[in-house]
Amino acid sequence: MMPKCPSGKVVYHSLTLAEDALIDAWGRYNYSIGKGPVNVYQCEDCGNFHFTSKGQMNQRLQMELDSGHIARARRAFHLEQGLKRK
């Protein structure tokens, strides 16, 4: 059974898993700067990690945006989704 948080937010068991999921989410969804999650934090209630849309952008996320990796991942994801609909 997956642990739950009183906040109802999705739980990630480590900082690395949360950062990986954050980067993946940016590759799947059309977030823009100022919209959507920008970092992760360790929850005081459950001890696990969650996304946050507040504060500074996560350093790994910023590097992935700057390198163009997220833009390429987003294009690939949307292309794949389009092929699945046919």
PDB file with SEQRES, HELIX, SHEET and CRYST1 records, atoms N, CA, C and O in Angstrom:
SEQRES   1 A   86  MET MET PRO LYS CYS PRO SER GLY LYS VAL VAL TYR HIS          
SEQRES   2 A   86  SER LEU THR LEU ALA GLU ASP ALA LEU ILE ASP ALA TRP          
SEQRES   3 A   86  GLY ARG TYR ASN TYR SER ILE GLY LYS GLY PRO VAL ASN          
SEQRES   4 A   86  VAL TYR GLN CYS GLU ASP CYS GLY ASN PHE HIS PHE THR          
SEQRES   5 A   86  SER LYS GLY GLN MET ASN GLN ARG LEU GLN MET GLU LEU          
SEQRES   6 A   86  ASP SER GLY HIS ILE ALA ARG ALA ARG ARG ALA PHE HIS          
SEQRES   7 A   86  LEU GLU GLN GLY LEU LYS ARG LYS                              
HELIX    1 AA1 LEU A   15  ARG A   28  1                                  14    
HELIX    2 AA2 GLN A   59  SER A   67  1                                   9    
HELIX    3 AA3 HIS A   69  ARG A   85  1                                  17    
SHEET    1 AA1 2 ASN A  39  GLN A  42  0                                        
SHEET    2 AA1 2 PHE A  49  THR A  52 -1                                        
CRYST1    1.000    1.000    1.000  90.00  90.00  90.00 P 1           1          
ATOM      1  N   MET A   1       0.836  -1.176   0.000  1.00  0.00           N  
ATOM      2  CA  MET A   1       0.000   0.000   0.000  1.00  0.00           C  
ATOM      3  C   MET A   1       0.891   1.253   0.000  1.00  0.00           C  
ATOM      4  O   MET A   1       1.860   1.338   0.755  1.00  0.00           O  
ATOM      5  N   MET A   2       0.549   2.212  -0.852  1.00  0.00           N  
ATOM      6  CA  MET A   2       1.319   3.450  -0.953  1.00  0.00           C  
ATOM      7  C   MET A   2       1.061   4.313   0.280  1.00  0.00           C  
ATOM      8  O   MET A   2      -0.082   4.454   0.715  1.00  0.00           O  
ATOM      9  N   PRO A   3       2.121   4.889   0.840  1.00  0.00           N  
ATOM     10  CA  PRO A   3       1.900   5.795   1.962  1.00  0.00           C  
ATOM     11  C   PRO A   3       1.111   7.013   1.504  1.00  0.00           C  
ATOM     12  O   PRO A   3       1.216   7.445   0.356  1.00  0.00           O  
ATOM     13  N   LYS A   4       0.334   7.549   2.404  1.00  0.00           N  
ATOM     14  CA  LYS A   4      -0.464   8.721   2.085  1.00  0.00           C  
ATOM     15  C   LYS A   4      -0.021   9.880   2.952  1.00  0.00           C  
ATOM     16  O   LYS A   4       0.558   9.701   4.024  1.00  0.00           O  
ATOM     17  N   CYS A   5      -0.304  11.048   2.469  1.00  0.00           N  
ATOM     18  CA  CYS A   5       0.004  12.266   3.206  1.00  0.00           C  
ATOM     19  C   CYS A   5      -1.314  12.942   3.570  1.00  0.00           C  
ATOM     20  O   CYS A   5      -2.241  12.957   2.760  1.00  0.00           O  
ATOM     21  N   PRO A   6      -1.411  13.497   4.763  1.00  0.00           N  
ATOM     22  CA  PRO A   6      -2.630  14.214   5.127  1.00  0.00           C  
ATOM     23  C   PRO A   6      -2.969  15.349   4.157  1.00  0.00           C  
ATOM     24  O   PRO A   6      -4.124  15.766   4.064  1.00  0.00           O  
ATOM     25  N   SER A   7      -1.958  15.846   3.434  1.00  0.00           N  
ATOM     26  CA  SER A   7      -2.201  16.933   2.476  1.00  0.00           C  
ATOM     27  C   SER A   7      -2.948  16.444   1.237  1.00  0.00           C  
ATOM     28  O   SER A   7      -3.542  17.242   0.513  1.00  0.00           O  
ATOM     29  N   GLY A   8      -2.919  15.126   0.993  1.00  0.00           N  
ATOM     30  CA  GLY A   8      -3.527  14.573  -0.212  1.00  0.00           C  
ATOM     31  C   GLY A   8      -2.626  14.660  -1.432  1.00  0.00           C  
ATOM     32  O   GLY A   8      -3.008  14.226  -2.519  1.00  0.00           O  
ATOM     33  N   LYS A   9      -1.437  15.215  -1.261  1.00  0.00           N  
ATOM     34  CA  LYS A   9      -0.511  15.348  -2.396  1.00  0.00           C  
ATOM     35  C   LYS A   9       0.141  14.013  -2.728  1.00  0.00           C  
ATOM     36  O   LYS A   9       0.200  13.105  -1.899  1.00  0.00           O  
ATOM     37  N   VAL A  10       0.626  13.916  -3.960  1.00  0.00           N  
ATOM     38  CA  VAL A  10       1.362  12.736  -4.391  1.00  0.00           C  
ATOM     39  C   VAL A  10       2.646  12.633  -3.572  1.00  0.00           C  
ATOM     40  O   VAL A  10       3.317  13.635  -3.324  1.00  0.00           O  
ATOM     41  N   VAL A  11       2.977  11.423  -3.159  1.00  0.00           N  
ATOM     42  CA  VAL A  11       4.128  11.157  -2.304  1.00  0.00           C  
ATOM     43  C   VAL A  11       5.288  10.611  -3.143  1.00  0.00           C  
ATOM     44  O   VAL A  11       5.106   9.695  -3.945  1.00  0.00           O  
ATOM     45  N   TYR A  12       6.479  11.181  -2.950  1.00  0.00           N  
ATOM     46  CA  TYR A  12       7.713  10.659  -3.534  1.00  0.00           C  
ATOM     47  C   TYR A  12       8.642  10.316  -2.376  1.00  0.00           C  
ATOM     48  O   TYR A  12       8.803  11.113  -1.452  1.00  0.00           O  
ATOM     49  N   HIS A  13       9.252   9.137  -2.419  1.00  0.00           N  
ATOM     50  CA  HIS A  13      10.015   8.630  -1.281  1.00  0.00           C  
ATOM     51  C   HIS A  13      11.416   9.197  -1.136  1.00  0.00           C  
ATOM     52  O   HIS A  13      12.060   8.999  -0.105  1.00  0.00           O  
ATOM     53  N   SER A  14      11.897   9.898  -2.153  1.00  0.00           N  
ATOM     54  CA  SER A  14      13.226  10.488  -2.055  1.00  0.00           C  
ATOM     55  C   SER A  14      13.277  11.775  -2.865  1.00  0.00           C  
ATOM     56  O   SER A  14      12.438  12.013  -3.734  1.00  0.00           O  
ATOM     57  N   LEU A  15      14.265  12.590  -2.568  1.00  0.00           N  
ATOM     58  CA  LEU A  15      14.474  13.827  -3.307  1.00  0.00           C  
ATOM     59  C   LEU A  15      14.710  13.531  -4.784  1.00  0.00           C  
ATOM     60  O   LEU A  15      14.159  14.209  -5.651  1.00  0.00           O  
ATOM     61  N   THR A  16      15.518  12.534  -5.067  1.00  0.00           N  
ATOM     62  CA  THR A  16      15.827  12.187  -6.460  1.00  0.00           C  
ATOM     63  C   THR A  16      14.583  11.764  -7.222  1.00  0.00           C  
ATOM     64  O   THR A  16      14.372  12.199  -8.355  1.00  0.00           O  
ATOM     65  N   LEU A  17      13.751  10.915  -6.610  1.00  0.00           N  
ATOM     66  CA  LEU A  17      12.509  10.494  -7.273  1.00  0.00           C  
ATOM     67  C   LEU A  17      11.582  11.681  -7.521  1.00  0.00           C  
ATOM     68  O   LEU A  17      10.955  11.772  -8.576  1.00  0.00           O  
ATOM     69  N   ALA A  18      11.497  12.582  -6.559  1.00  0.00           N  
ATOM     70  CA  ALA A  18      10.642  13.757  -6.711  1.00  0.00           C  
ATOM     71  C   ALA A  18      11.165  14.664  -7.828  1.00  0.00           C  
ATOM     72  O   ALA A  18      10.381  15.163  -8.636  1.00  0.00           O  
ATOM     73  N   GLU A  19      12.477  14.878  -7.879  1.00  0.00           N  
ATOM     74  CA  GLU A  19      13.050  15.709  -8.940  1.00  0.00           C  
ATOM     75  C   GLU A  19      12.861  15.063 -10.304  1.00  0.00           C  
ATOM     76  O   GLU A  19      12.538  15.746 -11.276  1.00  0.00           O  
ATOM     77  N   ASP A  20      13.061  13.746 -10.384  1.00  0.00           N  
ATOM     78  CA  ASP A  20      12.841  13.037 -11.653  1.00  0.00           C  
ATOM     79  C   ASP A  20      11.394  13.209 -12.115  1.00  0.00           C  
ATOM     80  O   ASP A  20      11.144  13.458 -13.294  1.00  0.00           O  
ATOM     81  N   ALA A  21      10.451  13.076 -11.196  1.00  0.00           N  
ATOM     82  CA  ALA A  21       9.030  13.207 -11.534  1.00  0.00           C  
ATOM     83  C   ALA A  21       8.702  14.647 -11.937  1.00  0.00           C  
ATOM     84  O   ALA A  21       7.895  14.866 -12.840  1.00  0.00           O  
ATOM     85  N   LEU A  22       9.312  15.614 -11.284  1.00  0.00           N  
ATOM     86  CA  LEU A  22       9.105  17.021 -11.623  1.00  0.00           C  
ATOM     87  C   LEU A  22       9.570  17.299 -13.050  1.00  0.00           C  
ATOM     88  O   LEU A  22       8.859  17.938 -13.826  1.00  0.00           O  
ATOM     89  N   ILE A  23      10.750  16.824 -13.388  1.00  0.00           N  
ATOM     90  CA  ILE A  23      11.292  17.007 -14.737  1.00  0.00           C  
ATOM     91  C   ILE A  23      10.419  16.287 -15.758  1.00  0.00           C  
ATOM     92  O   ILE A  23      10.150  16.824 -16.832  1.00  0.00           O  
ATOM     93  N   ASP A  24       9.978  15.080 -15.432  1.00  0.00           N  
ATOM     94  CA  ASP A  24       9.090  14.332 -16.323  1.00  0.00           C  
ATOM     95  C   ASP A  24       7.778  15.077 -16.537  1.00  0.00           C  
ATOM     96  O   ASP A  24       7.277  15.143 -17.660  1.00  0.00           O  
ATOM     97  N   ALA A  25       7.221  15.635 -15.471  1.00  0.00           N  
ATOM     98  CA  ALA A  25       5.963  16.377 -15.594  1.00  0.00           C  
ATOM     99  C   ALA A  25       6.122  17.573 -16.527  1.00  0.00           C  
ATOM    100  O   ALA A  25       5.231  17.862 -17.327  1.00  0.00           O  
ATOM    101  N   TRP A  26       7.246  18.262 -16.428  1.00  0.00           N  
ATOM    102  CA  TRP A  26       7.482  19.400 -17.315  1.00  0.00           C  
ATOM    103  C   TRP A  26       7.607  18.945 -18.767  1.00  0.00           C  
ATOM    104  O   TRP A  26       7.282  19.703 -19.681  1.00  0.00           O  
ATOM    105  N   GLY A  27       8.074  17.718 -18.989  1.00  0.00           N  
ATOM    106  CA  GLY A  27       8.172  17.184 -20.343  1.00  0.00           C  
ATOM    107  C   GLY A  27       6.831  16.740 -20.905  1.00  0.00           C  
ATOM    108  O   GLY A  27       6.679  16.633 -22.122  1.00  0.00           O  
ATOM    109  N   ARG A  28       5.868  16.482 -20.050  1.00  0.00           N  
ATOM    110  CA  ARG A  28       4.553  16.002 -20.486  1.00  0.00           C  
ATOM    111  C   ARG A  28       3.507  17.104 -20.607  1.00  0.00           C  
ATOM    112  O   ARG A  28       2.629  17.039 -21.467  1.00  0.00           O  
ATOM    113  N   TYR A  29       3.597  18.089 -19.770  1.00  0.00           N  
ATOM    114  CA  TYR A  29       2.543  19.103 -19.692  1.00  0.00           C  
ATOM    115  C   TYR A  29       3.077  20.451 -20.144  1.00  0.00           C  
ATOM    116  O   TYR A  29       4.283  20.697 -20.115  1.00  0.00           O  
ATOM    117  N   ASN A  30       2.185  21.299 -20.552  1.00  0.00           N  
ATOM    118  CA  ASN A  30       2.568  22.602 -21.096  1.00  0.00           C  
ATOM    119  C   ASN A  30       2.723  23.654 -19.999  1.00  0.00           C  
ATOM    120  O   ASN A  30       2.125  24.729 -20.064  1.00  0.00           O  
ATOM    121  N   TYR A  31       3.519  23.333 -19.012  1.00  0.00           N  
ATOM    122  CA  TYR A  31       3.812  24.329 -17.981  1.00  0.00           C  
ATOM    123  C   TYR A  31       4.654  25.433 -18.599  1.00  0.00           C  
ATOM    124  O   TYR A  31       5.414  25.208 -19.540  1.00  0.00           O  
ATOM    125  N   SER A  32       4.503  26.606 -18.058  1.00  0.00           N  
ATOM    126  CA  SER A  32       5.371  27.711 -18.444  1.00  0.00           C  
ATOM    127  C   SER A  32       5.898  28.347 -17.164  1.00  0.00           C  
ATOM    128  O   SER A  32       5.390  28.089 -16.072  1.00  0.00           O  
ATOM    129  N   ILE A  33       6.905  29.166 -17.312  1.00  0.00           N  
ATOM    130  CA  ILE A  33       7.503  29.812 -16.146  1.00  0.00           C  
ATOM    131  C   ILE A  33       6.404  30.599 -15.422  1.00  0.00           C  
ATOM    132  O   ILE A  33       5.681  31.388 -16.030  1.00  0.00           O  
ATOM    133  N   GLY A  34       6.298  30.364 -14.123  1.00  0.00           N  
ATOM    134  CA  GLY A  34       5.265  31.021 -13.335  1.00  0.00           C  
ATOM    135  C   GLY A  34       3.980  30.218 -13.211  1.00  0.00           C  
ATOM    136  O   GLY A  34       3.071  30.598 -12.473  1.00  0.00           O  
ATOM    137  N   LYS A  35       3.905  29.103 -13.938  1.00  0.00           N  
ATOM    138  CA  LYS A  35       2.724  28.235 -13.900  1.00  0.00           C  
ATOM    139  C   LYS A  35       3.188  26.804 -13.649  1.00  0.00           C  
ATOM    140  O   LYS A  35       4.137  26.335 -14.276  1.00  0.00           O  
ATOM    141  N   GLY A  36       2.530  26.126 -12.748  1.00  0.00           N  
ATOM    142  CA  GLY A  36       2.873  24.731 -12.486  1.00  0.00           C  
ATOM    143  C   GLY A  36       3.954  24.590 -11.427  1.00  0.00           C  
ATOM    144  O   GLY A  36       4.447  25.582 -10.891  1.00  0.00           O  
ATOM    145  N   PRO A  37       4.316  23.353 -11.132  1.00  0.00           N  
ATOM    146  CA  PRO A  37       5.305  23.095 -10.087  1.00  0.00           C  
ATOM    147  C   PRO A  37       6.698  23.532 -10.522  1.00  0.00           C  
ATOM    148  O   PRO A  37       7.065  23.411 -11.691  1.00  0.00           O  
ATOM    149  N   VAL A  38       7.463  24.039  -9.565  1.00  0.00           N  
ATOM    150  CA  VAL A  38       8.817  24.500  -9.885  1.00  0.00           C  
ATOM    151  C   VAL A  38       9.887  23.861  -9.011  1.00  0.00           C  
ATOM    152  O   VAL A  38      11.078  23.979  -9.302  1.00  0.00           O  
ATOM    153  N   ASN A  39       9.471  23.183  -7.937  1.00  0.00           N  
ATOM    154  CA  ASN A  39      10.456  22.606  -7.040  1.00  0.00           C  
ATOM    155  C   ASN A  39       9.811  21.491  -6.235  1.00  0.00           C  
ATOM    156  O   ASN A  39       8.627  21.194  -6.396  1.00  0.00           O  
ATOM    157  N   VAL A  40      10.599  20.881  -5.373  1.00  0.00           N  
ATOM    158  CA  VAL A  40      10.124  19.838  -4.479  1.00  0.00           C  
ATOM    159  C   VAL A  40      10.532  20.199  -3.057  1.00  0.00           C  
ATOM    160  O   VAL A  40      11.472  20.964  -2.842  1.00  0.00           O  
ATOM    161  N   TYR A  41       9.818  19.643  -2.099  1.00  0.00           N  
ATOM    162  CA  TYR A  41      10.154  19.891  -0.698  1.00  0.00           C  
ATOM    163  C   TYR A  41       9.832  18.660   0.128  1.00  0.00           C  
ATOM    164  O   TYR A  41       9.018  17.825  -0.267  1.00  0.00           O  
ATOM    165  N   GLN A  42      10.477  18.557   1.278  1.00  0.00           N  
ATOM    166  CA  GLN A  42      10.200  17.460   2.194  1.00  0.00           C  
ATOM    167  C   GLN A  42       9.085  17.899   3.136  1.00  0.00           C  
ATOM    168  O   GLN A  42       9.184  18.931   3.801  1.00  0.00           O  
ATOM    169  N   CYS A  43       8.046  17.114   3.180  1.00  0.00           N  
ATOM    170  CA  CYS A  43       6.848  17.414   3.955  1.00  0.00           C  
ATOM    171  C   CYS A  43       7.083  17.177   5.448  1.00  0.00           C  
ATOM    172  O   CYS A  43       7.637  16.152   5.847  1.00  0.00           O  
ATOM    173  N   GLU A  44       6.661  18.118   6.245  1.00  0.00           N  
ATOM    174  CA  GLU A  44       6.780  17.974   7.698  1.00  0.00           C  
ATOM    175  C   GLU A  44       5.770  16.977   8.258  1.00  0.00           C  
ATOM    176  O   GLU A  44       5.977  16.428   9.340  1.00  0.00           O  
ATOM    177  N   ASP A  45       4.678  16.739   7.530  1.00  0.00           N  
ATOM    178  CA  ASP A  45       3.645  15.826   8.008  1.00  0.00           C  
ATOM    179  C   ASP A  45       3.982  14.360   7.764  1.00  0.00           C  
ATOM    180  O   ASP A  45       3.830  13.527   8.658  1.00  0.00           O  
ATOM    181  N   CYS A  46       4.443  14.043   6.547  1.00  0.00           N  
ATOM    182  CA  CYS A  46       4.662  12.632   6.204  1.00  0.00           C  
ATOM    183  C   CYS A  46       6.131  12.269   6.030  1.00  0.00           C  
ATOM    184  O   CYS A  46       6.474  11.087   6.007  1.00  0.00           O  
ATOM    185  N   GLY A  47       7.008  13.271   5.907  1.00  0.00           N  
ATOM    186  CA  GLY A  47       8.439  13.011   5.743  1.00  0.00           C  
ATOM    187  C   GLY A  47       8.856  12.697   4.327  1.00  0.00           C  
ATOM    188  O   GLY A  47      10.048  12.555   4.056  1.00  0.00           O  
ATOM    189  N   ASN A  48       7.900  12.583   3.409  1.00  0.00           N  
ATOM    190  CA  ASN A  48       8.207  12.318   2.012  1.00  0.00           C  
ATOM    191  C   ASN A  48       8.297  13.644   1.263  1.00  0.00           C  
ATOM    192  O   ASN A  48       8.265  14.715   1.868  1.00  0.00           O  
ATOM    193  N   PHE A  49       8.411  13.558  -0.060  1.00  0.00           N  
ATOM    194  CA  PHE A  49       8.602  14.746  -0.878  1.00  0.00           C  
ATOM    195  C   PHE A  49       7.385  14.994  -1.754  1.00  0.00           C  
ATOM    196  O   PHE A  49       6.707  14.061  -2.184  1.00  0.00           O  
ATOM    197  N   HIS A  50       7.120  16.280  -2.013  1.00  0.00           N  
ATOM    198  CA  HIS A  50       6.006  16.718  -2.849  1.00  0.00           C  
ATOM    199  C   HIS A  50       6.489  17.836  -3.769  1.00  0.00           C  
ATOM    200  O   HIS A  50       7.547  18.427  -3.554  1.00  0.00           O  
ATOM    201  N   PHE A  51       5.684  18.113  -4.806  1.00  0.00           N  
ATOM    202  CA  PHE A  51       5.925  19.267  -5.673  1.00  0.00           C  
ATOM    203  C   PHE A  51       5.425  20.534  -4.981  1.00  0.00           C  
ATOM    204  O   PHE A  51       4.532  20.489  -4.134  1.00  0.00           O  
ATOM    205  N   THR A  52       6.020  21.659  -5.362  1.00  0.00           N  
ATOM    206  CA  THR A  52       5.514  22.961  -4.958  1.00  0.00           C  
ATOM    207  C   THR A  52       5.607  23.920  -6.138  1.00  0.00           C  
ATOM    208  O   THR A  52       6.510  23.819  -6.969  1.00  0.00           O  
ATOM    209  N   SER A  53       4.671  24.838  -6.194  1.00  0.00           N  
ATOM    210  CA  SER A  53       4.708  25.870  -7.236  1.00  0.00           C  
ATOM    211  C   SER A  53       5.270  27.177  -6.669  1.00  0.00           C  
ATOM    212  O   SER A  53       5.281  28.203  -7.349  1.00  0.00           O  
ATOM    213  N   LYS A  54       5.728  27.129  -5.436  1.00  0.00           N  
ATOM    214  CA  LYS A  54       6.249  28.329  -4.770  1.00  0.00           C  
ATOM    215  C   LYS A  54       7.769  28.271  -4.668  1.00  0.00           C  
ATOM    216  O   LYS A  54       8.373  27.198  -4.672  1.00  0.00           O  
ATOM    217  N   GLY A  55       8.368  29.457  -4.576  1.00  0.00           N  
ATOM    218  CA  GLY A  55       9.806  29.522  -4.355  1.00  0.00           C  
ATOM    219  C   GLY A  55      10.609  29.500  -5.639  1.00  0.00           C  
ATOM    220  O   GLY A  55      10.085  29.684  -6.738  1.00  0.00           O  
ATOM    221  N   GLN A  56      11.899  29.269  -5.463  1.00  0.00           N  
ATOM    222  CA  GLN A  56      12.821  29.248  -6.591  1.00  0.00           C  
ATOM    223  C   GLN A  56      12.691  27.958  -7.376  1.00  0.00           C  
ATOM    224  O   GLN A  56      12.272  26.928  -6.848  1.00  0.00           O  
ATOM    225  N   MET A  57      13.058  28.033  -8.655  1.00  0.00           N  
ATOM    226  CA  MET A  57      13.022  26.856  -9.510  1.00  0.00           C  
ATOM    227  C   MET A  57      14.113  25.873  -9.093  1.00  0.00           C  
ATOM    228  O   MET A  57      15.234  26.265  -8.771  1.00  0.00           O  
ATOM    229  N   ASN A  58      13.767  24.616  -9.107  1.00  0.00           N  
ATOM    230  CA  ASN A  58      14.700  23.537  -8.809  1.00  0.00           C  
ATOM    231  C   ASN A  58      15.890  23.621  -9.771  1.00  0.00           C  
ATOM    232  O   ASN A  58      15.711  23.839 -10.969  1.00  0.00           O  
ATOM    233  N   GLN A  59      17.088  23.450  -9.245  1.00  0.00           N  
ATOM    234  CA  GLN A  59      18.306  23.585 -10.052  1.00  0.00           C  
ATOM    235  C   GLN A  59      18.349  22.562 -11.188  1.00  0.00           C  
ATOM    236  O   GLN A  59      18.696  22.907 -12.317  1.00  0.00           O  
ATOM    237  N   ARG A  60      18.002  21.315 -10.899  1.00  0.00           N  
ATOM    238  CA  ARG A  60      18.005  20.294 -11.971  1.00  0.00           C  
ATOM    239  C   ARG A  60      16.987  20.634 -13.049  1.00  0.00           C  
ATOM    240  O   ARG A  60      17.268  20.489 -14.239  1.00  0.00           O  
ATOM    241  N   LEU A  61      15.796  21.090 -12.634  1.00  0.00           N  
ATOM    242  CA  LEU A  61      14.768  21.475 -13.605  1.00  0.00           C  
ATOM    243  C   LEU A  61      15.275  22.621 -14.465  1.00  0.00           C  
ATOM    244  O   LEU A  61      15.103  22.598 -15.684  1.00  0.00           O  
ATOM    245  N   GLN A  62      15.891  23.614 -13.860  1.00  0.00           N  
ATOM    246  CA  GLN A  62      16.411  24.753 -14.618  1.00  0.00           C  
ATOM    247  C   GLN A  62      17.451  24.305 -15.637  1.00  0.00           C  
ATOM    248  O   GLN A  62      17.452  24.778 -16.774  1.00  0.00           O  
ATOM    249  N   MET A  63      18.336  23.396 -15.237  1.00  0.00           N  
ATOM    250  CA  MET A  63      19.354  22.882 -16.166  1.00  0.00           C  
ATOM    251  C   MET A  63      18.702  22.158 -17.338  1.00  0.00           C  
ATOM    252  O   MET A  63      19.143  22.308 -18.478  1.00  0.00           O  
ATOM    253  N   GLU A  64      17.657  21.375 -17.072  1.00  0.00           N  
ATOM    254  CA  GLU A  64      16.970  20.643 -18.137  1.00  0.00           C  
ATOM    255  C   GLU A  64      16.242  21.600 -19.081  1.00  0.00           C  
ATOM    256  O   GLU A  64      16.201  21.370 -20.289  1.00  0.00           O  
ATOM    257  N   LEU A  65      15.667  22.671 -18.534  1.00  0.00           N  
ATOM    258  CA  LEU A  65      15.026  23.678 -19.382  1.00  0.00           C  
ATOM    259  C   LEU A  65      16.069  24.393 -20.238  1.00  0.00           C  
ATOM    260  O   LEU A  65      15.880  24.562 -21.443  1.00  0.00           O  
ATOM    261  N   ASP A  66      17.159  24.807 -19.616  1.00  0.00           N  
ATOM    262  CA  ASP A  66      18.208  25.547 -20.327  1.00  0.00           C  
ATOM    263  C   ASP A  66      18.845  24.720 -21.439  1.00  0.00           C  
ATOM    264  O   ASP A  66      19.206  25.260 -22.484  1.00  0.00           O  
ATOM    265  N   SER A  67      18.985  23.423 -21.221  1.00  0.00           N  
ATOM    266  CA  SER A  67      19.636  22.558 -22.214  1.00  0.00           C  
ATOM    267  C   SER A  67      18.731  22.227 -23.395  1.00  0.00           C  
ATOM    268  O   SER A  67      19.199  21.730 -24.420  1.00  0.00           O  
ATOM    269  N   GLY A  68      17.429  22.503 -23.253  1.00  0.00           N  
ATOM    270  CA  GLY A  68      16.482  22.150 -24.317  1.00  0.00           C  
ATOM    271  C   GLY A  68      15.922  20.745 -24.171  1.00  0.00           C  
ATOM    272  O   GLY A  68      15.084  20.324 -24.969  1.00  0.00           O  
ATOM    273  N   HIS A  69      16.378  20.013 -23.153  1.00  0.00           N  
ATOM    274  CA  HIS A  69      15.919  18.636 -22.965  1.00  0.00           C  
ATOM    275  C   HIS A  69      14.407  18.568 -22.745  1.00  0.00           C  
ATOM    276  O   HIS A  69      13.741  17.690 -23.293  1.00  0.00           O  
ATOM    277  N   ILE A  70      13.873  19.468 -21.964  1.00  0.00           N  
ATOM    278  CA  ILE A  70      12.434  19.425 -21.685  1.00  0.00           C  
ATOM    279  C   ILE A  70      11.629  19.760 -22.930  1.00  0.00           C  
ATOM    280  O   ILE A  70      10.590  19.144 -23.170  1.00  0.00           O  
ATOM    281  N   ALA A  71      12.075  20.706 -23.716  1.00  0.00           N  
ATOM    282  CA  ALA A  71      11.374  21.037 -24.960  1.00  0.00           C  
ATOM    283  C   ALA A  71      11.355  19.825 -25.898  1.00  0.00           C  
ATOM    284  O   ALA A  71      10.339  19.551 -26.535  1.00  0.00           O  
ATOM    285  N   ARG A  72      12.466  19.109 -25.984  1.00  0.00           N  
ATOM    286  CA  ARG A  72      12.514  17.906 -26.830  1.00  0.00           C  
ATOM    287  C   ARG A  72      11.609  16.809 -26.270  1.00  0.00           C  
ATOM    288  O   ARG A  72      10.901  16.137 -27.021  1.00  0.00           O  
ATOM    289  N   ALA A  73      11.635  16.632 -24.957  1.00  0.00           N  
ATOM    290  CA  ALA A  73      10.780  15.615 -24.324  1.00  0.00           C  
ATOM    291  C   ALA A  73       9.311  15.946 -24.535  1.00  0.00           C  
ATOM    292  O   ALA A  73       8.499  15.053 -24.777  1.00  0.00           O  
ATOM    293  N   ARG A  74       8.967  17.224 -24.446  1.00  0.00           N  
ATOM    294  CA  ARG A  74       7.581  17.651 -24.644  1.00  0.00           C  
ATOM    295  C   ARG A  74       7.124  17.372 -26.071  1.00  0.00           C  
ATOM    296  O   ARG A  74       6.018  16.876 -26.288  1.00  0.00           O  
ATOM    297  N   ARG A  75       7.976  17.692 -27.045  1.00  0.00           N  
ATOM    298  CA  ARG A  75       7.631  17.417 -28.450  1.00  0.00           C  
ATOM    299  C   ARG A  75       7.449  15.925 -28.665  1.00  0.00           C  
ATOM    300  O   ARG A  75       6.492  15.510 -29.319  1.00  0.00           O  
ATOM    301  N   ALA A  76       8.341  15.120 -28.131  1.00  0.00           N  
ATOM    302  CA  ALA A  76       8.253  13.665 -28.290  1.00  0.00           C  
ATOM    303  C   ALA A  76       6.991  13.130 -27.633  1.00  0.00           C  
ATOM    304  O   ALA A  76       6.312  12.281 -28.210  1.00  0.00           O  
ATOM    305  N   PHE A  77       6.666  13.607 -26.443  1.00  0.00           N  
ATOM    306  CA  PHE A  77       5.470  13.143 -25.740  1.00  0.00           C  
ATOM    307  C   PHE A  77       4.217  13.478 -26.540  1.00  0.00           C  
ATOM    308  O   PHE A  77       3.344  12.627 -26.705  1.00  0.00           O  
ATOM    309  N   HIS A  78       4.121  14.703 -27.037  1.00  0.00           N  
ATOM    310  CA  HIS A  78       2.923  15.104 -27.774  1.00  0.00           C  
ATOM    311  C   HIS A  78       2.829  14.373 -29.113  1.00  0.00           C  
ATOM    312  O   HIS A  78       1.727  14.062 -29.564  1.00  0.00           O  
ATOM    313  N   LEU A  79       3.947  14.098 -29.746  1.00  0.00           N  
ATOM    314  CA  LEU A  79       3.945  13.312 -30.973  1.00  0.00           C  
ATOM    315  C   LEU A  79       3.445  11.908 -30.688  1.00  0.00           C  
ATOM    316  O   LEU A  79       2.614  11.380 -31.427  1.00  0.00           O  
ATOM    317  N   GLU A  80       3.949  11.296 -29.615  1.00  0.00           N  
ATOM    318  CA  GLU A  80       3.519   9.958 -29.221  1.00  0.00           C  
ATOM    319  C   GLU A  80       2.023   9.926 -28.917  1.00  0.00           C  
ATOM    320  O   GLU A  80       1.331   8.990 -29.318  1.00  0.00           O  
ATOM    321  N   GLN A  81       1.521  10.933 -28.218  1.00  0.00           N  
ATOM    322  CA  GLN A  81       0.099  10.992 -27.889  1.00  0.00           C  
ATOM    323  C   GLN A  81      -0.745  11.104 -29.151  1.00  0.00           C  
ATOM    324  O   GLN A  81      -1.810  10.496 -29.250  1.00  0.00           O  
ATOM    325  N   GLY A  82      -0.265  11.885 -30.117  1.00  0.00           N  
ATOM    326  CA  GLY A  82      -0.975  12.026 -31.384  1.00  0.00           C  
ATOM    327  C   GLY A  82      -1.038  10.716 -32.144  1.00  0.00           C  
ATOM    328  O   GLY A  82      -2.054  10.404 -32.765  1.00  0.00           O  
ATOM    329  N   LEU A  83       0.031   9.952 -32.099  1.00  0.00           N  
ATOM    330  CA  LEU A  83       0.045   8.656 -32.781  1.00  0.00           C  
ATOM    331  C   LEU A  83      -0.896   7.657 -32.104  1.00  0.00           C  
ATOM    332  O   LEU A  83      -1.497   6.818 -32.776  1.00  0.00           O  
ATOM    333  N   LYS A  84      -1.022   7.743 -30.798  1.00  0.00           N  
ATOM    334  CA  LYS A  84      -1.910   6.830 -30.070  1.00  0.00           C  
ATOM    335  C   LYS A  84      -3.371   7.099 -30.395  1.00  0.00           C  
ATOM    336  O   LYS A  84      -4.194   6.186 -30.321  1.00  0.00           O  
ATOM    337  N   ARG A  85      -3.708   8.325 -30.752  1.00  0.00           N  
ATOM    338  CA  ARG A  85      -5.092   8.684 -31.029  1.00  0.00           C  
ATOM    339  C   ARG A  85      -5.541   8.225 -32.410  1.00  0.00           C  
ATOM    340  O   ARG A  85      -6.739   8.170 -32.685  1.00  0.00           O  
ATOM    341  N   LYS A  86      -4.593   7.895 -33.278  1.00  0.00           N  
ATOM    342  CA  LYS A  86      -4.943   7.500 -34.663  1.00  0.00           C  
ATOM    343  C   LYS A  86      -5.386   6.062 -34.713  1.00  0.00           C  
ATOM    344  O   LYS A  86      -5.718   5.555 -35.784  1.00  0.00           O  
TER     345      LYS A  86                                                      
END                                                                             
